[in-house]
Amino acid sequence: MGLLNNAWNRLVKDVKRTWILEFEDENEELLFLSNALAGECGELANEVKKWFRAKLVDDTKVINKQQLSIESELMDILYYIVKISSVLNIDVEKAWVERLKVNEERWKEFKKRKHL
């Protein structure tokens, strides 16, 4: 078991310890979780918008506040990702490595053009 799986397993234990909802049907649970994840992503987008707006006017106080809000939303997103992965028994380390390969190929052409 790799380093990522060790850290991930700690996150899974934390989510299981704090999760209070119970579903009789895995489909209902995944539907709930995917909608909750989408909602958190929307909240993240809103916080990033506020952060960006504060950056445009160089409002350090708001920038710092938004940084904390963004951090909070990212952790909410991670919580739901951990829960979904746990419900589906996903090997996150294997999935991560495979996805990195796909993304590397996807972005290879952009790197050649120096867009990134």
Secondary structure in CASP SS format (residue, H / E / C, confidence):
PFRMAT SS
TARGET T0000
AUTHOR 0000-0000-0000
METHOD secondary structure of the structure
MODEL  1
M C 1.00
G C 1.00
L H 1.00
L H 1.00
N H 1.00
N H 1.00
A H 1.00
W H 1.00
N H 1.00
R H 1.00
L H 1.00
V H 1.00
K H 1.00
D H 1.00
V H 1.00
K H 1.00
R H 1.00
T H 1.00
W C 1.00
I C 1.00
L C 1.00
E C 1.00
F C 1.00
E C 1.00
D C 1.00
E H 1.00
N H 1.00
E H 1.00
E H 1.00
L H 1.00
L H 1.00
F H 1.00
L H 1.00
S H 1.00
N H 1.00
A H 1.00
L H 1.00
A H 1.00
G H 1.00
E H 1.00
C H 1.00
G H 1.00
E H 1.00
L H 1.00
A H 1.00
N H 1.00
E H 1.00
V H 1.00
K H 1.00
K H 1.00
W H 1.00
F H 1.00
R H 1.00
A H 1.00
K H 1.00
L H 1.00
V C 1.00
D C 1.00
D C 1.00
T H 1.00
K H 1.00
V H 1.00
I H 1.00
N H 1.00
K H 1.00
Q H 1.00
Q H 1.00
L H 1.00
S H 1.00
I H 1.00
E H 1.00
S H 1.00
E H 1.00
L H 1.00
M H 1.00
D H 1.00
I H 1.00
L H 1.00
Y H 1.00
Y H 1.00
I H 1.00
V H 1.00
K H 1.00
I H 1.00
S H 1.00
S H 1.00
V H 1.00
L C 1.00
N C 1.00
I C 1.00
D C 1.00
V H 1.00
E H 1.00
K H 1.00
A H 1.00
W H 1.00
V H 1.00
E H 1.00
R H 1.00
L H 1.00
K H 1.00
V H 1.00
N H 1.00
E H 1.00
E H 1.00
R H 1.00
W H 1.00
K H 1.00
E H 1.00
F H 1.00
K H 1.00
K H 1.00
R H 1.00
K C 1.00
H C 1.00
L C 1.00
END
